[in-house]
Amino acid sequence: MLLLLISIIGLLIINFGIGSIIKNILKIDCQSLALTSFFGILSIAFFQTIIAFFSPLNILDESVFLILGLIGFLISLKNKNFFSLDFRKKFNLWFYFFFTTIIFIGSFSPFFYDHYSYYNPTISMLREAGLVKGVSNLDLLLGQSSFWHIYQAGLSNILDQFLRINSYLLILFLLYVYERRQWVLLVFIPFFLIFLQQPSPDLSTFIIALIVLNELLSNTDRKLLLYLSIFAFCIKPIMFWLPLLVVLESIKKRSFKSQMLIPVFTFGILFIIKNLWLFGFPVFPVSAIDFDLPWKPVPEILTYSSQIGLMKSYDMHYSYQQILDFNLLERICHWFTIGFKSVFNIGIIFCVLILGFLALKKKDRFYVILFICILFKLVLIIIFSAQYRFFIDVYLITLFLIFKNISEEKVVFSSIVLSILVSTIFIFPGFVKDKFHMGKWMSGFQMSQLIRPTEFESEIPRHYQLGNLKFNATKGLIDKTQFPALSLYWLKTYQYYNIFPQASDHGFIQKKLSEKEKFELRKIIDDLERPKSKIP
């Protein structure tokens, strides 16, 4: 906890400092500590993305941002452009309760499956090699490399070595709540606590969506909100509805200016170039608008990805062929009856209906525009992969609008009780371990957490070569294995499709396996599955 606290303080200073410099350059009127810091985050992520095309996001790059951030912070402090005494008076006992709880929960071990299979490997790649051309040919998930992971990787050499930047993000959200005195937002903190231990990009999009929605209702400068919403889109493209909402709402308010399209095009072009460089197509993982780049994944892998996406819509309860054989009525029926996750699918329909009801009841064009944007998202996501997790942001904003005017006392009481409940589960994770797969990585409370966050030991990788590709491999999850690395899962997938990644022009492509290479790959898989002999 101590080292995590130091990291959070450092991130608060650096992001605010960078945000202060950039907002002054762009002449954005913002007196909010939290929003200025968010602007610093997106500014750092933007420049780090450009840097990552040319070099790894190493300690030298981070040092430059640390120096600039410190300079910006000191200038703001000198000009009394930091938070005032009046703002500090807004802190009460419960602020410190939530602050301590966030740091405490953030010190537990990562337990998301994606932490070990996607988040950590992505950050390791960015730190060791930057943005690698055609990296999706090595591991398809690395082709995503969102702006959030680029931002995290760039600050993980010094400030955030334990990859707990989400803990800082939730502290920033807490500051925003007290700064704006929007108490209903506290009710989301217990839910957000489960994202603190791993560098999940989801938390950032949830928080930005809530902040943008709240600021739109408060008539904040649309230029800043457009930057934030575009940043959310660059983190996860399923957030496309957020910048669409800001633009349409600005047009409705007659505050839209052509200059607002500049950040849209600037971030949009960088987003597309990044995806083309890593994945071969403009938007990951959609294989549409084919520029026929030589490093795009082979059709077999793209087909495999789309099949998995469709099966995940039904929580892997049915095979791809079974789903294809469903008629429209059966598809709808099975989507609502796939076990406990079907509750979330039913919930999304209720959320859309509630937003539609609010649009009719409020008689305000803002709610009509919001309803249209969410309905558009619902239709588009269902077409590609109707997984409930793609709609979590819709649940959150619906709850926000329903309980927006609830009293401070009720919100604080509910948030405290739920936060204690979540903390208890982390301290005594026995029930979760037995019921959920992700619980296997929960370790309970350890005294060492009082100093440093808990981490699981990574599997020791084995080293192989197939063709011209030298790589590390693990039987389980890749986690922090040195790049380039492959898991047993991907080795078997490539074996099935008779292809394998190869190094090519400082990047990766995929090639068909020769008979000799098929035999070598079989030997690698057998060796990896064989337990290591113990040293006597």
C-alpha positions as CSV (number, residue, x, y, z in Angstrom):
1,M,0.0,0.0,0.0
2,L,2.8,2.4,0.8
3,L,4.5,2.0,-2.6
4,L,1.1,2.2,-4.3
5,L,0.3,5.5,-2.5
6,I,3.6,6.9,-3.6
7,S,2.9,5.9,-7.2
8,I,-0.6,7.5,-7.0
9,I,0.8,10.8,-5.7
10,G,3.4,10.8,-8.5
11,L,0.7,10.2,-11.1
12,L,-1.5,12.9,-9.7
13,I,1.3,15.4,-10.0
14,I,2.6,14.4,-13.5
15,N,-0.8,14.0,-15.2
16,F,-2.1,17.3,-13.8
17,G,1.1,19.0,-14.8
18,I,1.0,17.8,-18.4
19,G,-2.7,18.5,-18.6
20,S,-2.1,22.1,-17.5
21,I,0.5,22.7,-20.2
22,I,-1.5,21.2,-23.0
23,K,-4.8,22.9,-22.1
24,N,-3.1,26.2,-22.1
25,I,-1.6,25.6,-25.5
26,L,-5.0,24.6,-26.9
27,K,-6.7,27.4,-25.0
28,I,-9.2,25.1,-23.3
29,D,-11.0,26.7,-20.4
30,C,-10.9,24.2,-17.5
31,Q,-10.6,25.0,-13.8
32,S,-11.2,21.4,-12.7
33,L,-8.3,19.5,-11.1
34,A,-9.8,16.1,-12.2
35,L,-10.6,17.1,-15.8
36,T,-7.2,18.8,-16.2
37,S,-5.6,15.5,-15.1
38,F,-7.8,13.5,-17.5
39,F,-6.6,15.9,-20.3
40,G,-3.1,15.2,-19.2
41,I,-3.7,11.4,-19.5
42,L,-5.0,11.6,-23.0
43,S,-2.2,14.0,-24.0
44,I,0.4,11.6,-22.7
45,A,-1.3,8.7,-24.4
46,F,-1.4,10.6,-27.7
47,F,2.3,11.4,-27.8
48,Q,3.3,8.0,-26.5
49,T,1.4,6.3,-29.3
50,I,3.4,8.3,-31.8
51,I,6.7,7.6,-30.0
52,A,5.9,3.8,-29.9
53,F,6.0,3.6,-33.7
54,F,9.7,4.5,-33.6
55,S,11.0,3.2,-30.2
56,P,10.1,1.1,-27.1
57,L,8.3,3.0,-24.3
58,N,11.3,2.8,-22.1
59,I,12.6,4.6,-19.0
60,L,14.1,7.5,-21.2
61,D,10.7,8.3,-22.7
62,E,9.0,8.2,-19.3
63,S,11.6,10.5,-17.8
64,V,10.8,13.2,-20.4
65,F,7.1,13.1,-19.4
66,L,8.0,13.1,-15.7
67,I,10.1,16.2,-16.1
68,L,7.5,18.0,-18.2
69,G,4.7,17.1,-15.8
70,L,6.7,18.3,-12.8
71,I,7.4,21.6,-14.6
72,G,3.7,22.0,-15.4
73,F,2.8,21.2,-11.8
74,L,5.2,23.7,-10.4
75,I,4.0,26.4,-12.8
76,S,0.4,25.8,-11.8
77,L,1.4,25.8,-8.1
78,K,3.2,29.1,-8.6
79,N,0.2,30.6,-10.4
80,K,-2.2,29.2,-7.7
81,N,-3.8,27.2,-10.5
82,F,-4.0,24.0,-8.3
83,F,-6.9,23.1,-6.1
84,S,-7.8,25.8,-3.7
85,L,-8.5,25.8,0.0
86,D,-12.2,25.8,-0.8
87,F,-11.8,22.6,-2.7
88,R,-9.9,20.9,0.1
89,K,-12.7,21.8,2.5
90,K,-15.0,19.6,0.5
91,F,-13.2,16.6,1.8
92,N,-14.9,14.8,4.6
93,L,-14.3,11.6,6.6
94,W,-15.9,9.5,3.9
95,F,-13.6,10.8,1.3
96,Y,-10.7,9.4,3.3
97,F,-12.6,6.2,3.8
98,F,-12.9,5.7,0.0
99,F,-9.4,6.9,-0.6
100,T,-8.0,4.3,1.8
101,T,-10.3,1.6,0.5
102,I,-9.1,2.1,-3.1
103,I,-5.5,1.9,-2.1
104,F,-6.1,-1.2,0.1
105,I,-8.1,-3.1,-2.6
106,G,-5.6,-2.0,-5.3
107,S,-2.8,-3.8,-3.4
108,F,-4.4,-7.3,-3.9
109,S,-3.2,-9.7,-6.6
110,P,-4.5,-9.4,-10.2
111,F,-7.3,-12.0,-10.8
112,F,-8.7,-11.2,-14.3
113,Y,-7.8,-13.9,-16.8
114,D,-7.1,-11.1,-19.4
115,H,-4.4,-9.8,-17.0
116,Y,-2.2,-12.8,-17.7
117,S,-3.3,-13.5,-21.3
118,Y,-3.7,-10.0,-22.8
119,Y,-2.9,-6.9,-20.6
120,N,0.5,-7.9,-19.3
121,P,1.8,-9.3,-22.6
122,T,0.6,-6.1,-24.4
123,I,2.4,-3.8,-21.9
124,S,5.6,-6.0,-22.1
125,M,5.6,-5.7,-25.9
126,L,5.2,-1.9,-25.8
127,R,8.0,-1.5,-23.2
128,E,10.4,-3.9,-25.0
129,A,9.6,-3.2,-28.7
130,G,7.0,-0.4,-29.1
131,L,4.3,-0.9,-31.7
132,V,5.4,-3.9,-33.8
133,K,4.2,-4.2,-37.4
134,G,1.9,-7.1,-37.9
135,V,2.1,-8.2,-34.3
136,S,-1.4,-9.7,-34.5
137,N,0.3,-12.4,-36.6
138,L,2.2,-13.5,-33.5
139,D,-0.7,-13.1,-31.0
140,L,-4.0,-11.8,-32.3
141,L,-4.8,-10.0,-29.1
142,L,-1.6,-7.9,-29.3
143,G,-3.1,-6.3,-32.4
144,Q,-5.5,-4.4,-30.2
145,S,-2.9,-2.5,-28.0
146,S,-5.4,0.2,-26.9
147,F,-4.4,3.8,-26.1
148,W,-4.9,3.0,-22.5
149,H,-2.3,0.2,-22.5
150,I,0.1,2.5,-24.4
151,Y,-0.4,5.1,-21.7
152,Q,0.2,2.5,-19.0
153,A,3.3,1.0,-20.6
154,G,4.8,4.5,-21.0
155,L,4.5,5.2,-17.3
156,S,5.3,1.7,-16.0
157,N,9.1,1.9,-15.9
158,I,9.3,4.3,-12.9
159,L,5.9,5.5,-11.7
160,D,3.7,2.4,-12.1
161,Q,6.0,-0.6,-11.9
162,F,3.2,-2.8,-10.4
163,L,0.7,-1.9,-13.1
164,R,-1.8,-0.5,-10.7
165,I,-2.6,2.7,-12.6
166,N,-6.3,1.9,-12.4
167,S,-6.0,2.6,-8.7
168,Y,-4.8,6.1,-9.5
169,L,-7.7,6.4,-12.0
170,L,-10.3,5.6,-9.4
171,I,-8.7,8.1,-7.0
172,L,-9.0,10.7,-9.7
173,F,-12.6,9.8,-10.2
174,L,-13.2,10.2,-6.4
175,L,-11.6,13.7,-6.6
176,Y,-14.0,14.5,-9.4
177,V,-17.0,13.4,-7.4
178,Y,-16.1,15.6,-4.5
179,E,-15.0,18.4,-6.7
180,R,-18.4,18.4,-8.6
181,R,-20.3,17.2,-5.5
182,Q,-22.1,14.7,-7.7
183,W,-22.7,12.2,-5.0
184,V,-24.6,9.6,-7.0
185,L,-21.3,8.7,-8.7
186,L,-20.1,7.3,-5.4
187,V,-22.4,4.4,-5.9
188,F,-20.2,3.1,-8.7
189,I,-17.0,2.9,-6.6
190,P,-17.8,-0.5,-5.1
191,F,-18.1,-2.0,-8.6
192,F,-15.0,-0.2,-9.8
193,L,-13.0,-1.7,-7.0
194,I,-12.7,-5.0,-8.9
195,F,-10.8,-3.4,-11.8
196,L,-8.0,-1.9,-9.6
197,Q,-5.6,-4.9,-9.5
198,Q,-5.0,-5.3,-13.2
199,P,-4.5,-2.8,-16.1
200,S,-7.9,-3.3,-17.6
201,P,-8.9,-0.6,-20.2
202,D,-12.6,-1.0,-19.3
203,L,-12.4,1.1,-16.1
204,S,-11.2,4.1,-18.0
205,T,-14.0,4.0,-20.5
206,F,-16.6,3.5,-17.8
207,I,-15.3,6.5,-15.8
208,I,-15.0,8.7,-18.9
209,A,-18.5,7.9,-20.0
210,L,-20.0,8.9,-16.6
211,I,-17.9,12.1,-16.5
212,V,-18.8,13.1,-20.0
213,L,-22.5,12.4,-19.4
214,N,-22.5,14.4,-16.2
215,E,-20.6,17.3,-17.8
216,L,-23.0,17.4,-20.7
217,L,-25.8,17.8,-18.3
218,S,-23.9,20.6,-16.6
219,N,-23.1,22.5,-19.9
220,T,-19.3,22.2,-19.7
221,D,-17.1,23.2,-22.6
222,R,-17.9,20.7,-25.4
223,K,-14.4,20.9,-26.8
224,L,-12.8,19.3,-23.7
225,L,-15.6,16.7,-23.6
226,L,-15.1,15.8,-27.2
227,Y,-11.4,15.1,-26.5
228,L,-12.3,12.9,-23.6
229,S,-15.0,11.0,-25.6
230,I,-12.7,10.4,-28.6
231,F,-10.0,9.1,-26.2
232,A,-12.6,6.6,-24.8
233,F,-13.2,5.5,-28.4
234,C,-9.5,5.0,-29.0
235,I,-9.3,2.9,-25.9
236,K,-12.3,0.7,-26.9
237,P,-14.0,1.3,-30.3
238,I,-17.3,0.1,-28.8
239,M,-17.5,3.5,-27.1
240,F,-18.1,5.1,-30.5
241,W,-21.5,6.3,-29.3
242,L,-19.9,8.7,-26.8
243,P,-18.2,11.1,-29.3
244,L,-21.3,10.8,-31.5
245,L,-23.4,11.9,-28.5
246,V,-21.1,15.0,-27.9
247,V,-21.1,16.0,-31.5
248,L,-24.9,15.6,-31.9
249,E,-25.6,17.4,-28.6
250,S,-23.3,20.3,-29.6
251,I,-25.2,20.6,-32.9
252,K,-28.5,20.7,-30.9
253,K,-27.1,23.4,-28.6
254,R,-25.8,25.3,-31.6
255,S,-22.4,25.3,-30.0
256,F,-20.7,23.0,-32.6
257,K,-17.8,24.6,-34.5
258,S,-15.8,23.2,-37.4
259,Q,-12.7,23.4,-35.2
260,M,-14.2,20.6,-33.1
261,L,-13.5,18.2,-36.0
262,I,-9.8,18.7,-35.6
263,P,-9.4,16.4,-32.6
264,V,-11.8,13.9,-34.2
265,F,-9.6,13.7,-37.3
266,T,-6.3,13.8,-35.4
267,F,-7.1,11.0,-33.0
268,G,-9.1,9.1,-35.6
269,I,-6.2,9.1,-38.1
270,L,-3.7,8.0,-35.4
271,F,-6.1,5.3,-34.3
272,I,-6.5,3.9,-37.8
273,I,-2.8,4.0,-38.6
274,K,-2.1,2.2,-35.3
275,N,-4.5,-0.6,-36.2
276,L,-3.3,-0.8,-39.8
277,W,0.3,-1.2,-38.5
278,L,-0.5,-3.8,-35.9
279,F,-3.5,-5.6,-37.3
280,G,-3.7,-4.8,-41.0
281,F,-7.2,-3.4,-40.9
282,P,-8.6,0.0,-39.7
283,V,-10.5,-1.3,-36.7
284,F,-9.6,-4.3,-34.5
285,P,-10.8,-7.1,-34.7
286,V,-13.1,-6.3,-37.7
287,S,-11.6,-7.5,-41.0
288,A,-13.4,-4.9,-43.1
289,I,-12.0,-2.3,-45.5
290,D,-9.1,-4.4,-46.7
291,F,-6.0,-2.5,-47.9
292,D,-4.4,-5.9,-48.7
293,L,-1.4,-5.1,-46.5
294,P,1.2,-7.9,-46.6
295,W,1.2,-8.3,-42.8
296,K,-2.5,-8.8,-42.3
297,P,-3.5,-12.1,-40.6
298,V,-4.3,-15.0,-42.9
299,P,-8.0,-15.6,-43.6
300,E,-8.1,-18.7,-41.4
301,I,-7.2,-16.7,-38.3
302,L,-9.7,-14.0,-39.1
303,T,-12.4,-16.5,-39.6
304,Y,-11.5,-18.2,-36.3
305,S,-11.7,-14.8,-34.5
306,S,-15.1,-14.0,-35.9
307,Q,-16.3,-17.5,-35.0
308,I,-15.1,-17.2,-31.4
309,G,-16.8,-13.7,-31.2
310,L,-20.1,-15.2,-32.3
311,M,-19.9,-18.2,-29.9
312,K,-19.0,-15.8,-27.0
313,S,-22.3,-14.0,-27.7
314,Y,-23.9,-17.2,-26.4
315,D,-21.3,-17.7,-23.6
316,M,-19.7,-20.6,-25.6
317,H,-22.8,-22.7,-24.9
318,Y,-23.2,-23.6,-28.6
319,S,-20.8,-24.4,-31.4
320,Y,-20.4,-22.1,-34.4
321,Q,-22.3,-24.4,-36.7
322,Q,-25.2,-24.8,-34.2
323,I,-25.5,-21.0,-34.0
324,L,-25.5,-20.7,-37.8
325,D,-28.4,-23.3,-37.9
326,F,-30.5,-21.2,-35.6
327,N,-33.3,-19.2,-37.2
328,L,-33.9,-15.6,-36.1
329,L,-36.4,-16.6,-33.3
330,E,-34.0,-19.3,-32.0
331,R,-31.1,-16.9,-31.9
332,I,-33.1,-14.4,-29.9
333,C,-34.5,-17.1,-27.6
334,H,-31.1,-18.7,-26.9
335,W,-29.5,-15.3,-26.3
336,F,-31.9,-14.8,-23.4
337,T,-31.5,-18.3,-22.0
338,I,-27.8,-19.1,-21.8
339,G,-27.5,-19.4,-18.0
340,F,-26.9,-16.7,-15.4
341,K,-25.3,-14.3,-18.0
342,S,-28.6,-14.1,-19.8
343,V,-29.7,-11.9,-16.9
344,F,-27.3,-9.3,-18.2
345,N,-28.7,-9.7,-21.8
346,I,-32.2,-9.1,-20.4
347,G,-30.8,-6.2,-18.5
348,I,-29.5,-4.4,-21.5
349,I,-33.0,-4.5,-23.1
350,F,-34.5,-3.0,-20.0
351,C,-31.8,-0.3,-20.0
352,V,-32.6,0.7,-23.6
353,L,-36.3,0.7,-22.7
354,I,-35.6,2.9,-19.7
355,L,-33.6,5.3,-21.8
356,G,-36.4,5.4,-24.3
357,F,-38.9,6.1,-21.5
358,L,-36.7,9.0,-20.2
359,A,-36.5,10.4,-23.7
360,L,-40.3,10.5,-23.8
361,K,-40.9,11.7,-20.2
362,K,-38.2,14.4,-20.0
363,K,-39.2,15.9,-23.4
364,D,-35.6,17.0,-23.7
365,R,-33.7,16.5,-27.0
366,F,-30.6,15.5,-25.0
367,Y,-32.3,12.3,-23.8
368,V,-33.6,11.6,-27.3
369,I,-30.1,11.9,-28.8
370,L,-28.7,9.7,-26.0
371,F,-31.4,7.1,-26.7
372,I,-30.6,7.1,-30.4
373,C,-26.9,6.7,-29.8
374,I,-27.4,3.8,-27.4
375,L,-29.9,2.2,-29.7
376,F,-27.4,2.5,-32.6
377,K,-24.7,0.8,-30.4
378,L,-27.1,-2.0,-29.4
379,V,-27.9,-2.8,-33.1
380,L,-24.2,-2.6,-34.2
381,I,-22.8,-4.7,-31.4
382,I,-25.5,-7.4,-31.8
383,I,-24.5,-7.7,-35.5
384,F,-20.8,-8.3,-34.6
385,S,-20.7,-10.0,-31.2
386,A,-23.5,-9.5,-28.7
387,Q,-21.4,-10.1,-25.5
388,Y,-22.9,-8.6,-22.3
389,R,-19.6,-7.1,-21.3
390,F,-19.8,-4.8,-24.3
391,F,-22.9,-3.1,-22.8
392,I,-21.6,-2.5,-19.2
393,D,-21.3,1.2,-19.9
394,V,-25.0,1.3,-20.9
395,Y,-25.9,-0.2,-17.5
396,L,-23.9,2.4,-15.7
397,I,-25.2,5.5,-17.5
398,T,-28.8,4.2,-17.1
399,L,-28.3,3.8,-13.3
400,F,-26.7,7.3,-13.2
401,L,-29.7,8.9,-14.9
402,I,-32.2,7.0,-12.7
403,F,-30.6,7.8,-9.4
404,K,-29.1,11.2,-10.4
405,N,-31.0,13.1,-7.8
406,I,-30.7,10.7,-4.9
407,S,-29.7,12.2,-1.5
408,E,-26.0,12.3,-0.4
409,E,-26.8,10.3,2.7
410,K,-28.4,7.4,0.9
411,V,-25.6,7.2,-1.7
412,V,-22.8,7.4,0.8
413,F,-24.4,4.8,3.1
414,S,-24.9,2.4,0.2
415,S,-21.5,2.9,-1.2
416,I,-19.8,2.3,2.1
417,V,-21.7,-0.9,2.8
418,L,-21.0,-2.2,-0.7
419,S,-17.3,-1.2,-0.5
420,I,-17.0,-3.1,2.8
421,L,-18.7,-6.1,1.2
422,V,-16.3,-6.1,-1.8
423,S,-13.3,-5.7,0.6
424,T,-14.4,-8.7,2.6
425,I,-14.5,-10.8,-0.6
426,F,-10.9,-9.8,-1.4
427,I,-9.7,-10.5,2.2
428,F,-11.5,-13.9,2.3
429,P,-11.8,-15.1,-1.3
430,G,-12.8,-18.7,-0.5
431,F,-16.3,-18.4,-1.9
432,V,-15.1,-16.8,-5.1
433,K,-12.4,-19.3,-5.5
434,D,-14.9,-22.1,-5.4
435,K,-17.5,-20.5,-7.7
436,F,-15.6,-18.6,-10.3
437,H,-12.6,-19.4,-12.5
438,M,-11.0,-16.0,-12.0
439,G,-11.0,-16.7,-8.2
440,K,-8.1,-19.0,-8.7
441,W,-5.7,-16.0,-8.8
442,M,-7.1,-14.4,-5.6
443,S,-4.8,-14.8,-2.7
444,G,-6.5,-13.1,0.2
445,F,-4.8,-10.5,2.4
446,Q,-1.1,-10.7,3.0
447,M,0.9,-8.5,5.4
448,S,3.4,-7.7,2.6
449,Q,0.5,-5.7,0.9
450,L,1.1,-3.0,3.5
451,I,4.3,-2.2,1.6
452,R,3.9,-3.4,-2.0
453,P,1.0,-4.8,-4.0
454,T,0.8,-8.6,-4.3
455,E,1.8,-10.3,-7.5
456,F,1.8,-13.9,-8.7
457,E,5.0,-15.4,-9.8
458,S,5.1,-15.8,-13.6
459,E,5.8,-19.2,-15.2
460,I,9.4,-19.7,-16.3
461,P,9.3,-19.7,-20.1
462,R,11.0,-22.1,-22.4
463,H,12.9,-20.9,-25.5
464,Y,12.3,-22.3,-29.0
465,Q,12.8,-21.5,-32.6
466,L,10.7,-22.4,-35.6
467,G,11.7,-21.2,-39.0
468,N,13.3,-17.8,-38.5
469,L,11.2,-17.0,-35.4
470,K,12.9,-17.2,-32.0
471,F,10.3,-17.0,-29.2
472,N,9.5,-17.8,-25.6
473,A,6.7,-20.1,-24.8
474,T,4.7,-21.0,-21.7
475,K,2.3,-23.9,-21.0
476,G,-0.1,-21.6,-19.2
477,L,-0.6,-17.8,-19.6
478,I,2.1,-15.6,-21.0
479,D,1.9,-12.9,-18.3
480,K,5.3,-11.1,-18.1
481,T,7.2,-13.4,-20.5
482,Q,9.8,-11.6,-22.5
483,F,8.6,-10.6,-26.0
484,P,8.1,-12.3,-28.4
485,A,6.1,-14.9,-26.6
486,L,3.5,-17.5,-27.4
487,S,1.2,-19.5,-25.2
488,L,0.5,-23.2,-25.6
489,Y,-3.0,-22.2,-26.7
490,W,-1.7,-20.3,-29.7
491,L,0.8,-23.0,-30.6
492,K,-2.0,-25.5,-30.8
493,T,-4.2,-23.0,-32.8
494,Y,-1.4,-22.5,-35.3
495,Q,-0.9,-26.3,-35.5
496,Y,-4.6,-26.8,-36.3
497,Y,-4.6,-24.2,-39.1
498,N,-1.1,-25.3,-40.4
499,I,0.4,-21.9,-40.2
500,F,3.0,-20.2,-38.0
501,P,4.3,-16.6,-37.4
502,Q,7.6,-15.7,-38.9
503,A,9.8,-12.6,-38.5
504,S,9.7,-10.3,-41.5
505,D,11.0,-6.7,-42.0
506,H,11.0,-5.8,-38.3
507,G,7.5,-7.3,-37.8
508,F,5.6,-10.5,-38.2
509,I,3.7,-12.4,-41.0
510,Q,2.1,-15.8,-41.1
511,K,3.2,-18.6,-43.4
512,K,2.1,-22.1,-44.1
513,L,4.1,-24.8,-42.3
514,S,6.2,-27.2,-44.3
515,E,6.2,-30.9,-43.4
516,K,9.4,-30.5,-41.5
517,E,8.1,-27.5,-39.6
518,K,4.9,-29.4,-38.7
519,F,7.0,-32.1,-37.1
520,E,9.1,-29.4,-35.2
521,L,6.0,-27.7,-34.0
522,R,4.7,-31.0,-32.7
523,K,7.9,-31.5,-30.8
524,I,7.7,-28.0,-29.3
525,I,4.1,-28.7,-28.1
526,D,5.0,-32.0,-26.7
527,D,8.0,-30.6,-24.9
528,L,6.0,-27.7,-23.5
529,E,3.3,-30.1,-22.2
530,R,5.9,-32.3,-20.5
531,P,6.6,-31.3,-16.9
532,K,10.1,-29.9,-16.3
533,S,12.3,-32.4,-14.5
534,K,13.2,-31.4,-11.0
535,I,16.8,-30.6,-10.2
536,P,18.1,-33.2,-7.7
